[in-house]
């Protein structure tokens, strides 16, 4: 996934909650657009609750839109 592809998904209008899965298998849920920021190839997410998570776009394996707190199929 490229930085541009991820930006289109997470910053699209209207915002839709997503689950980002990284190579290590770690799922990161982003429920609000204010909880994610991108700078170049770096991404920072402040999950609810929890400490900030920082990763590079190339670590992203998949992105799923969420509906009612669950991943859409």
Rosetta constraint file for C-alpha pairs under 8 A:
AtomPair CA 1 CA 5 HARMONIC 6.37 0.50
AtomPair CA 1 CA 6 HARMONIC 6.94 0.50
AtomPair CA 1 CA 57 HARMONIC 6.78 0.50
AtomPair CA 1 CA 58 HARMONIC 6.26 0.50
AtomPair CA 1 CA 60 HARMONIC 6.64 0.50
AtomPair CA 1 CA 61 HARMONIC 7.51 0.50
AtomPair CA 2 CA 6 HARMONIC 6.40 0.50
AtomPair CA 2 CA 57 HARMONIC 6.51 0.50
AtomPair CA 2 CA 58 HARMONIC 7.00 0.50
AtomPair CA 3 CA 7 HARMONIC 6.11 0.50
AtomPair CA 3 CA 40 HARMONIC 7.18 0.50
AtomPair CA 3 CA 41 HARMONIC 5.82 0.50
AtomPair CA 3 CA 57 HARMONIC 5.94 0.50
AtomPair CA 4 CA 8 HARMONIC 6.27 0.50
AtomPair CA 5 CA 9 HARMONIC 6.47 0.50
AtomPair CA 6 CA 10 HARMONIC 6.17 0.50
AtomPair CA 6 CA 57 HARMONIC 7.71 0.50
AtomPair CA 7 CA 11 HARMONIC 5.49 0.50
AtomPair CA 7 CA 12 HARMONIC 7.57 0.50
AtomPair CA 7 CA 38 HARMONIC 7.86 0.50
AtomPair CA 8 CA 12 HARMONIC 5.39 0.50
AtomPair CA 10 CA 15 HARMONIC 6.92 0.50
AtomPair CA 10 CA 16 HARMONIC 7.24 0.50
AtomPair CA 10 CA 17 HARMONIC 7.83 0.50
AtomPair CA 10 CA 18 HARMONIC 7.31 0.50
AtomPair CA 10 CA 33 HARMONIC 7.23 0.50
AtomPair CA 11 CA 15 HARMONIC 6.36 0.50
AtomPair CA 11 CA 33 HARMONIC 6.91 0.50
AtomPair CA 12 CA 16 HARMONIC 7.64 0.50
AtomPair CA 15 CA 32 HARMONIC 7.57 0.50
AtomPair CA 15 CA 33 HARMONIC 6.68 0.50
AtomPair CA 16 CA 31 HARMONIC 7.51 0.50
AtomPair CA 16 CA 32 HARMONIC 7.98 0.50
AtomPair CA 16 CA 65 HARMONIC 6.56 0.50
AtomPair CA 16 CA 66 HARMONIC 7.13 0.50
AtomPair CA 17 CA 29 HARMONIC 7.47 0.50
AtomPair CA 17 CA 30 HARMONIC 5.62 0.50
AtomPair CA 17 CA 31 HARMONIC 4.47 0.50
AtomPair CA 17 CA 32 HARMONIC 6.54 0.50
AtomPair CA 17 CA 65 HARMONIC 5.87 0.50
AtomPair CA 17 CA 66 HARMONIC 5.26 0.50
AtomPair CA 17 CA 67 HARMONIC 7.40 0.50
AtomPair CA 18 CA 29 HARMONIC 5.86 0.50
AtomPair CA 18 CA 30 HARMONIC 5.36 0.50
AtomPair CA 18 CA 31 HARMONIC 6.63 0.50
AtomPair CA 18 CA 63 HARMONIC 6.48 0.50
AtomPair CA 18 CA 64 HARMONIC 5.40 0.50
AtomPair CA 18 CA 65 HARMONIC 4.37 0.50
AtomPair CA 18 CA 66 HARMONIC 5.21 0.50
AtomPair CA 18 CA 71 HARMONIC 7.86 0.50
AtomPair CA 19 CA 27 HARMONIC 6.27 0.50
AtomPair CA 19 CA 28 HARMONIC 5.48 0.50
AtomPair CA 19 CA 29 HARMONIC 4.40 0.50
AtomPair CA 19 CA 30 HARMONIC 6.28 0.50
AtomPair CA 19 CA 63 HARMONIC 5.61 0.50
AtomPair CA 19 CA 64 HARMONIC 5.16 0.50
AtomPair CA 19 CA 65 HARMONIC 6.43 0.50
AtomPair CA 19 CA 66 HARMONIC 6.80 0.50
AtomPair CA 19 CA 71 HARMONIC 7.31 0.50
AtomPair CA 20 CA 27 HARMONIC 5.65 0.50
AtomPair CA 20 CA 28 HARMONIC 5.04 0.50
AtomPair CA 20 CA 29 HARMONIC 6.33 0.50
AtomPair CA 20 CA 30 HARMONIC 7.77 0.50
AtomPair CA 20 CA 60 HARMONIC 6.84 0.50
AtomPair CA 20 CA 61 HARMONIC 7.69 0.50
AtomPair CA 20 CA 62 HARMONIC 5.94 0.50
AtomPair CA 20 CA 63 HARMONIC 4.54 0.50
AtomPair CA 20 CA 64 HARMONIC 6.62 0.50
AtomPair CA 21 CA 25 HARMONIC 5.94 0.50
AtomPair CA 21 CA 26 HARMONIC 5.63 0.50
AtomPair CA 21 CA 27 HARMONIC 4.47 0.50
AtomPair CA 21 CA 28 HARMONIC 6.27 0.50
AtomPair CA 21 CA 60 HARMONIC 5.92 0.50
AtomPair CA 21 CA 61 HARMONIC 5.60 0.50
AtomPair CA 21 CA 62 HARMONIC 5.25 0.50
AtomPair CA 21 CA 63 HARMONIC 6.31 0.50
AtomPair CA 22 CA 26 HARMONIC 5.41 0.50
AtomPair CA 22 CA 27 HARMONIC 6.62 0.50
AtomPair CA 22 CA 59 HARMONIC 5.32 0.50
AtomPair CA 22 CA 60 HARMONIC 4.45 0.50
AtomPair CA 22 CA 61 HARMONIC 5.22 0.50
AtomPair CA 22 CA 62 HARMONIC 7.17 0.50
AtomPair CA 23 CA 59 HARMONIC 5.47 0.50
AtomPair CA 23 CA 60 HARMONIC 6.23 0.50
AtomPair CA 23 CA 61 HARMONIC 5.70 0.50
AtomPair CA 28 CA 47 HARMONIC 7.26 0.50
AtomPair CA 29 CA 47 HARMONIC 6.65 0.50
AtomPair CA 30 CA 35 HARMONIC 6.49 0.50
AtomPair CA 30 CA 36 HARMONIC 7.06 0.50
AtomPair CA 30 CA 45 HARMONIC 7.35 0.50
AtomPair CA 30 CA 47 HARMONIC 6.56 0.50
AtomPair CA 31 CA 35 HARMONIC 7.42 0.50
AtomPair CA 32 CA 36 HARMONIC 7.70 0.50
AtomPair CA 35 CA 45 HARMONIC 5.54 0.50
AtomPair CA 35 CA 46 HARMONIC 5.03 0.50
AtomPair CA 35 CA 47 HARMONIC 6.72 0.50
AtomPair CA 36 CA 43 HARMONIC 7.20 0.50
AtomPair CA 36 CA 44 HARMONIC 5.72 0.50
AtomPair CA 36 CA 45 HARMONIC 4.48 0.50
AtomPair CA 36 CA 46 HARMONIC 6.53 0.50
AtomPair CA 37 CA 43 HARMONIC 5.83 0.50
AtomPair CA 37 CA 44 HARMONIC 5.32 0.50
AtomPair CA 37 CA 45 HARMONIC 6.58 0.50
AtomPair CA 38 CA 42 HARMONIC 5.74 0.50
AtomPair CA 38 CA 43 HARMONIC 4.52 0.50
AtomPair CA 38 CA 44 HARMONIC 6.39 0.50
AtomPair CA 39 CA 43 HARMONIC 6.50 0.50
AtomPair CA 41 CA 56 HARMONIC 5.52 0.50
AtomPair CA 41 CA 57 HARMONIC 5.43 0.50
AtomPair CA 41 CA 58 HARMONIC 7.76 0.50
AtomPair CA 42 CA 54 HARMONIC 7.12 0.50
AtomPair CA 42 CA 55 HARMONIC 5.85 0.50
AtomPair CA 42 CA 56 HARMONIC 4.49 0.50
AtomPair CA 42 CA 57 HARMONIC 6.17 0.50
AtomPair CA 43 CA 54 HARMONIC 5.69 0.50
AtomPair CA 43 CA 55 HARMONIC 5.41 0.50
AtomPair CA 43 CA 56 HARMONIC 5.90 0.50
AtomPair CA 43 CA 57 HARMONIC 6.70 0.50
AtomPair CA 44 CA 52 HARMONIC 6.70 0.50
AtomPair CA 44 CA 53 HARMONIC 5.57 0.50
AtomPair CA 44 CA 54 HARMONIC 4.50 0.50
AtomPair CA 44 CA 55 HARMONIC 6.64 0.50
AtomPair CA 45 CA 52 HARMONIC 5.62 0.50
AtomPair CA 45 CA 53 HARMONIC 5.17 0.50
AtomPair CA 45 CA 54 HARMONIC 6.56 0.50
AtomPair CA 46 CA 50 HARMONIC 6.93 0.50
AtomPair CA 46 CA 51 HARMONIC 6.35 0.50
AtomPair CA 46 CA 52 HARMONIC 4.45 0.50
AtomPair CA 46 CA 53 HARMONIC 6.32 0.50
AtomPair CA 47 CA 51 HARMONIC 6.96 0.50
AtomPair CA 47 CA 52 HARMONIC 6.70 0.50
AtomPair CA 47 CA 53 HARMONIC 7.69 0.50
AtomPair CA 55 CA 59 HARMONIC 6.94 0.50
AtomPair CA 56 CA 60 HARMONIC 7.67 0.50
AtomPair CA 64 CA 71 HARMONIC 6.09 0.50
AtomPair CA 64 CA 72 HARMONIC 6.83 0.50
AtomPair CA 65 CA 71 HARMONIC 5.96 0.50
AtomPair CA 65 CA 72 HARMONIC 5.96 0.50
AtomPair CA 66 CA 70 HARMONIC 5.16 0.50
AtomPair CA 66 CA 71 HARMONIC 4.39 0.50
AtomPair CA 66 CA 72 HARMONIC 5.62 0.50
AtomPair CA 67 CA 71 HARMONIC 6.22 0.50
AtomPair CA 67 CA 72 HARMONIC 6.14 0.50
